[in-house]
Amino acid sequence: MEHLLLELISVNREMLNELRMLRQSLCKDASVAAQEEPTFAQPEHVKSPPPRFTPEDLEDIHGSLLDGLKKRNREKSNAFSEFEKRHKNW
């Protein structure tokens, strides 16, 4: 039982880390979009630097993170179901 609880904690930590990475990539995307919009302080002849990530890159990152989260959720659900089965037998 202790092993299952440790496994659940491990999966939760991994999910939180992936959510942080996703949130950071989304914040970077928003900041790049904000930089691309012309402002009154910048003359029009000055070009903004190219974005670090293209929309395709962000879509790939989003898709892989989402797939990973779904997989981790299934693993977590399976581990919790296993925990419930063992708990009923006590």
OpenMM code with the backbone's topology and positions (N, CA, C; nanometers):
from openmm import Vec3, app, unit

residues = "MET GLU HIS LEU LEU LEU GLU LEU ILE SER VAL ASN ARG GLU MET LEU ASN GLU LEU ARG MET LEU ARG GLN SER LEU CYS LYS ASP ALA SER VAL ALA ALA GLN GLU GLU PRO THR PHE ALA GLN PRO GLU HIS VAL LYS SER PRO PRO PRO ARG PHE THR PRO GLU ASP LEU GLU ASP ILE HIS GLY SER LEU LEU ASP GLY LEU LYS LYS ARG ASN ARG GLU LYS SER ASN ALA PHE SER GLU PHE GLU LYS ARG HIS LYS ASN TRP".split()
positions = [
    Vec3(0.0824, -0.1190, 0.0000),
    Vec3(0.0000, 0.0000, 0.0000),
    Vec3(0.0866, 0.1250, 0.0000),
    Vec3(0.1928, 0.1220, 0.0797),
    Vec3(0.2821, 0.2376, 0.0848),
    Vec3(0.3435, 0.2631, -0.0524),
    Vec3(0.3749, 0.1550, -0.1235),
    Vec3(0.4326, 0.1684, -0.2579),
    Vec3(0.3337, 0.2374, -0.3521),
    Vec3(0.2069, 0.2004, -0.3421),
    Vec3(0.1054, 0.2630, -0.4271),
    Vec3(0.0907, 0.4109, -0.3961),
    Vec3(0.0914, 0.4463, -0.2693),
    Vec3(0.0807, 0.5871, -0.2318),
    Vec3(0.2012, 0.6667, -0.2814),
    Vec3(0.3194, 0.6086, -0.2703),
    Vec3(0.4387, 0.6758, -0.3213),
    Vec3(0.4315, 0.6914, -0.4731),
    Vec3(0.3767, 0.5917, -0.5384),
    Vec3(0.3603, 0.5985, -0.6838),
    Vec3(0.2613, 0.7082, -0.7220),
    Vec3(0.1520, 0.7183, -0.6467),
    Vec3(0.0549, 0.8253, -0.6710),
    Vec3(0.1180, 0.9625, -0.6513),
    Vec3(0.1959, 0.9787, -0.5481),
    Vec3(0.2633, 1.1058, -0.5228),
    Vec3(0.3592, 1.1375, -0.6371),
    Vec3(0.4321, 1.0388, -0.6823),
    Vec3(0.5266, 1.0581, -0.7927),
    Vec3(0.4547, 1.1023, -0.9195),
    Vec3(0.3443, 1.0372, -0.9515),
    Vec3(0.2677, 1.0722, -1.0706),
    Vec3(0.2123, 1.2134, -1.0571),
    Vec3(0.1641, 1.2492, -0.9378),
    Vec3(0.1124, 1.3841, -0.9165),
    Vec3(0.2206, 1.4892, -0.9364),
    Vec3(0.3399, 1.4629, -0.8870),
    Vec3(0.4511, 1.5580, -0.9046),
    Vec3(0.4857, 1.5757, -1.0516),
    Vec3(0.4878, 1.4655, -1.1260),
    Vec3(0.5175, 1.4736, -1.2691),
    Vec3(0.4108, 1.5543, -1.3415),
    Vec3(0.2856, 1.5330, -1.3039),
    Vec3(0.1772, 1.6083, -1.3667),
    Vec3(0.1898, 1.7570, -1.3362),
    Vec3(0.2234, 1.7907, -1.2126),
    Vec3(0.2406, 1.9310, -1.1773),
    Vec3(0.3559, 1.9943, -1.2544),
    Vec3(0.4652, 1.9226, -1.2692),
    Vec3(0.5780, 1.9746, -1.3462),
    Vec3(0.5393, 1.9986, -1.4913),
    Vec3(0.4639, 1.9063, -1.5493),
    Vec3(0.4209, 1.9238, -1.6879),
    Vec3(0.3246, 2.0408, -1.7012),
    Vec3(0.2378, 2.0586, -1.6035),
    Vec3(0.1475, 2.1733, -1.6066),
    Vec3(0.2259, 2.3039, -1.5964),
    Vec3(0.3292, 2.3067, -1.5118),
    Vec3(0.4131, 2.4268, -1.5019),
    Vec3(0.4811, 2.4570, -1.6344),
    Vec3(0.5336, 2.3523, -1.6999),
    Vec3(0.5990, 2.3720, -1.8291),
    Vec3(0.5002, 2.4242, -1.9335),
    Vec3(0.3809, 2.3688, -1.9345),
    Vec3(0.2785, 2.4132, -2.0280),
    Vec3(0.2402, 2.5582, -2.0007),
    Vec3(0.2219, 2.5923, -1.8738),
    Vec3(0.1867, 2.7292, -1.8367),
    Vec3(0.2969, 2.8264, -1.8786),
    Vec3(0.4225, 2.7871, -1.8577),
    Vec3(0.5338, 2.8726, -1.8973),
    Vec3(0.5389, 2.8920, -2.0483),
    Vec3(0.5156, 2.7849, -2.1237),
    Vec3(0.5193, 2.7980, -2.2693),
    Vec3(0.4042, 2.8853, -2.3185),
    Vec3(0.2890, 2.8749, -2.2538),
    Vec3(0.1765, 2.9592, -2.2926),
    Vec3(0.2025, 3.1051, -2.2579),
    Vec3(0.2672, 3.1297, -2.1448),
    Vec3(0.3002, 3.2676, -2.1068),
    Vec3(0.4019, 3.3265, -2.2033),
    Vec3(0.5003, 3.2453, -2.2444),
    Vec3(0.5984, 3.2922, -2.3421),
    Vec3(0.5309, 3.3235, -2.4738),
    Vec3(0.4349, 3.2400, -2.5140),
    Vec3(0.3622, 3.2631, -2.6383),
    Vec3(0.2864, 3.3945, -2.6304),
    Vec3(0.2230, 3.4216, -2.5175),
    Vec3(0.1480, 3.5462, -2.5005),
    Vec3(0.2414, 3.6663, -2.5020),
    Vec3(0.3587, 3.6529, -2.4428),
    Vec3(0.4526, 3.7649, -2.4414),
    Vec3(0.5095, 3.7903, -2.5799),
    Vec3(0.5321, 3.6827, -2.6569),
    Vec3(0.5795, 3.7000, -2.7959),
    Vec3(0.4720, 3.7695, -2.8776),
    Vec3(0.3468, 3.7304, -2.8610),
    Vec3(0.2373, 3.7928, -2.9347),
    Vec3(0.2256, 3.9401, -2.8977),
    Vec3(0.2460, 3.9706, -2.7708),
    Vec3(0.2391, 4.1103, -2.7271),
    Vec3(0.3539, 4.1913, -2.7863),
    Vec3(0.4697, 4.1305, -2.8004),
    Vec3(0.5838, 4.2007, -2.8581),
    Vec3(0.5649, 4.2247, -3.0071),
    Vec3(0.4935, 4.1383, -3.0751),
    Vec3(0.4755, 4.1513, -3.2185),
    Vec3(0.3777, 4.2632, -3.2537),
    Vec3(0.2902, 4.2990, -3.1628),
    Vec3(0.1967, 4.4070, -3.1883),
    Vec3(0.2706, 4.5409, -3.1825),
    Vec3(0.2516, 4.6267, -3.2824),
    Vec3(0.3214, 4.7554, -3.2784),
    Vec3(0.2687, 4.8420, -3.1645),
    Vec3(0.3581, 4.9154, -3.1031),
    Vec3(0.3210, 5.0067, -2.9958),
    Vec3(0.3588, 5.1469, -3.0374),
    Vec3(0.3081, 5.2451, -2.9676),
    Vec3(0.3378, 5.3837, -3.0005),
    Vec3(0.4826, 5.4201, -2.9696),
    Vec3(0.5448, 5.3523, -2.8777),
    Vec3(0.6820, 5.3840, -2.8382),
    Vec3(0.7834, 5.3341, -2.9412),
    Vec3(0.7469, 5.2328, -3.0226),
    Vec3(0.8394, 5.1773, -3.1196),
    Vec3(0.8131, 5.2364, -3.2585),
    Vec3(0.9163, 5.2845, -3.3241),
    Vec3(0.8977, 5.3289, -3.4629),
    Vec3(0.8672, 5.2092, -3.5518),
    Vec3(0.7984, 5.2317, -3.6617),
    Vec3(0.7569, 5.1207, -3.7474),
    Vec3(0.8729, 5.0564, -3.8218),
    Vec3(0.9834, 5.1286, -3.8424),
    Vec3(1.0947, 5.0726, -3.9178),
    Vec3(1.1788, 4.9749, -3.8345),
    Vec3(1.1584, 4.9706, -3.7026),
    Vec3(1.2311, 4.8778, -3.6169),
    Vec3(1.1536, 4.7471, -3.6123),
    Vec3(1.2220, 4.6395, -3.6497),
    Vec3(1.1564, 4.5085, -3.6482),
    Vec3(1.1743, 4.4437, -3.5121),
    Vec3(1.0714, 4.3761, -3.4684),
    Vec3(1.0822, 4.3018, -3.3435),
    Vec3(1.1578, 4.1719, -3.3712),
    Vec3(1.2230, 4.1168, -3.2703),
    Vec3(1.2965, 3.9921, -3.2926),
    Vec3(1.2002, 3.8789, -3.3272),
    Vec3(1.2478, 3.7797, -3.4016),
    Vec3(1.1580, 3.6694, -3.4365),
    Vec3(1.1182, 3.5925, -3.3111),
    Vec3(0.9986, 3.5346, -3.3108),
    Vec3(0.9551, 3.4589, -3.1922),
    Vec3(1.0433, 3.3364, -3.1731),
    Vec3(1.0599, 3.2987, -3.0489),
    Vec3(1.1400, 3.1802, -3.0178),
    Vec3(1.0715, 3.0529, -3.0639),
    Vec3(0.9402, 3.0538, -3.0547),
    Vec3(0.8627, 2.9367, -3.0940),
    Vec3(0.7644, 2.9778, -3.2021),
    Vec3(0.7512, 2.8940, -3.3004),
    Vec3(0.6485, 2.9168, -3.4014),
    Vec3(0.5178, 2.8587, -3.3492),
    Vec3(0.4068, 2.8999, -3.4069),
    Vec3(0.2794, 2.8398, -3.3628),
    Vec3(0.2780, 2.6876, -3.3773),
    Vec3(0.3477, 2.6364, -3.4798),
    Vec3(0.3533, 2.4912, -3.4982),
    Vec3(0.4304, 2.4252, -3.3840),
    Vec3(0.5416, 2.4907, -3.3433),
    Vec3(0.6184, 2.4377, -3.2302),
    Vec3(0.5327, 2.4318, -3.1048),
    Vec3(0.4594, 2.5394, -3.0797),
    Vec3(0.3754, 2.5438, -2.9599),
    Vec3(0.2648, 2.4394, -2.9666),
    Vec3(0.2114, 2.4182, -3.0862),
    Vec3(0.1066, 2.3162, -3.1014),
    Vec3(0.1640, 2.1776, -3.0744),
    Vec3(0.2874, 2.1518, -3.1228),
    Vec3(0.3519, 2.0239, -3.0968),
    Vec3(0.3773, 2.0044, -2.9480),
    Vec3(0.4276, 2.1095, -2.8827),
    Vec3(0.4539, 2.1021, -2.7385),
    Vec3(0.3244, 2.0774, -2.6632),
    Vec3(0.2211, 2.1533, -2.7016),
    Vec3(0.0910, 2.1390, -2.6351),
    Vec3(0.0380, 1.9968, -2.6524),
    Vec3(0.0478, 1.9436, -2.7758),
    Vec3(-0.0033, 1.8093, -2.8019),
    Vec3(0.0716, 1.7033, -2.7235),
    Vec3(0.2049, 1.7141, -2.7204),
    Vec3(0.2817, 1.6119, -2.6498),
    Vec3(0.2589, 1.6209, -2.4992),
    Vec3(0.2487, 1.7433, -2.4471),
    Vec3(0.2210, 1.7575, -2.3046),
    Vec3(0.0826, 1.7053, -2.2700),
    Vec3(-0.0127, 1.7351, -2.3568),
    Vec3(-0.1491, 1.6882, -2.3318),
    Vec3(-0.1555, 1.5362, -2.3355),
    Vec3(-0.0875, 1.4754, -2.4335),
    Vec3(-0.0834, 1.3292, -2.4395),
    Vec3(-0.0187, 1.2719, -2.3141),
    Vec3(0.0899, 1.3354, -2.2693),
    Vec3(0.1571, 1.2898, -2.1480),
    Vec3(0.0676, 1.3011, -2.0259),
    Vec3(-0.0062, 1.4113, -2.0175),
    Vec3(-0.0977, 1.4295, -1.9045),
    Vec3(-0.2088, 1.3248, -1.9063),
    Vec3(-0.2600, 1.2965, -2.0248),
    Vec3(-0.3650, 1.1943, -2.0345),
    Vec3(-0.3116, 1.0582, -1.9912),
    Vec3(-0.1890, 1.0271, -2.0345),
    Vec3(-0.1288, 0.8998, -1.9959),
    Vec3(-0.1101, 0.8936, -1.8452),
    Vec3(-0.0593, 1.0014, -1.7875),
    Vec3(-0.0362, 1.0045, -1.6427),
    Vec3(-0.1689, 0.9938, -1.5667),
    Vec3(-0.2727, 1.0580, -1.6190),
    Vec3(-0.4038, 1.0487, -1.5547),
    Vec3(-0.4553, 0.9055, -1.5566),
    Vec3(-0.4353, 0.8355, -1.6707),
    Vec3(-0.4764, 0.6950, -1.6770),
    Vec3(-0.3983, 0.6121, -1.5758),
    Vec3(-0.2659, 0.6367, -1.5679),
    Vec3(-0.1840, 0.5628, -1.4720),
    Vec3(-0.2295, 0.5914, -1.3289),
    Vec3(-0.2575, 0.7165, -1.3022),
    Vec3(-0.3029, 0.7547, -1.1689),
    Vec3(-0.4370, 0.6889, -1.1366),
    Vec3(-0.5266, 0.6906, -1.2334),
    Vec3(-0.6572, 0.6296, -1.2144),
    Vec3(-0.6436, 0.4790, -1.1903),
    Vec3(-0.5568, 0.4148, -1.2688),
    Vec3(-0.5359, 0.2707, -1.2512),
    Vec3(-0.4750, 0.2407, -1.1140),
    Vec3(-0.3787, 0.3229, -1.0725),
    Vec3(-0.3164, 0.3024, -0.9418),
    Vec3(-0.4190, 0.3235, -0.8304),
    Vec3(-0.5058, 0.4231, -0.8454),
    Vec3(-0.6074, 0.4481, -0.7441),
    Vec3(-0.7089, 0.3344, -0.7407),
    Vec3(-0.7449, 0.2827, -0.8588),
    Vec3(-0.8378, 0.1688, -0.8628),
    Vec3(-0.7767, 0.0479, -0.7933),
    Vec3(-0.6477, 0.0266, -0.8179),
    Vec3(-0.5770, -0.0846, -0.7527),
    Vec3(-0.5750, -0.0636, -0.6008),
    Vec3(-0.5538, 0.0596, -0.5596),
    Vec3(-0.5548, 0.0916, -0.4168),
    Vec3(-0.6915, 0.0620, -0.3565),
    Vec3(-0.7973, 0.1033, -0.4268),
    Vec3(-0.9327, 0.0782, -0.3764),
    Vec3(-0.9608, -0.0717, -0.3656),
    Vec3(-0.9164, -0.1490, -0.4648),
    Vec3(-0.9375, -0.2951, -0.4603),
    Vec3(-0.8686, -0.3557, -0.3378),
    Vec3(-0.7458, -0.3149, -0.3147),
    Vec3(-0.6723, -0.3692, -0.1998),
    Vec3(-0.7311, -0.3202, -0.0687),
    Vec3(-0.7810, -0.1963, -0.0668),
    Vec3(-0.8395, -0.1413, 0.0550),
    Vec3(-0.9672, -0.2163, 0.0925),
    Vec3(-1.0441, -0.2584, -0.0065),
    Vec3(-1.1688, -0.3326, 0.0200),
    Vec3(-1.1408, -0.4687, 0.0817),
    Vec3(-1.0246, -0.5250, 0.0514),
    Vec3(-0.9898, -0.6577, 0.1009),
    Vec3(-0.9374, -0.6549, 0.2446),
    Vec3(-0.9185, -0.5391, 0.3010),
    Vec3(-0.8662, -0.5302, 0.4375),
    Vec3(-0.9681, -0.5744, 0.5363),
] * unit.nanometer
topology = app.Topology()
chain = topology.addChain("A")
for resn in residues:
    res = topology.addResidue(resn, chain)
    for name in ("N", "CA", "C"):
        topology.addAtom(name, app.Element.getBySymbol(name[0]), res)
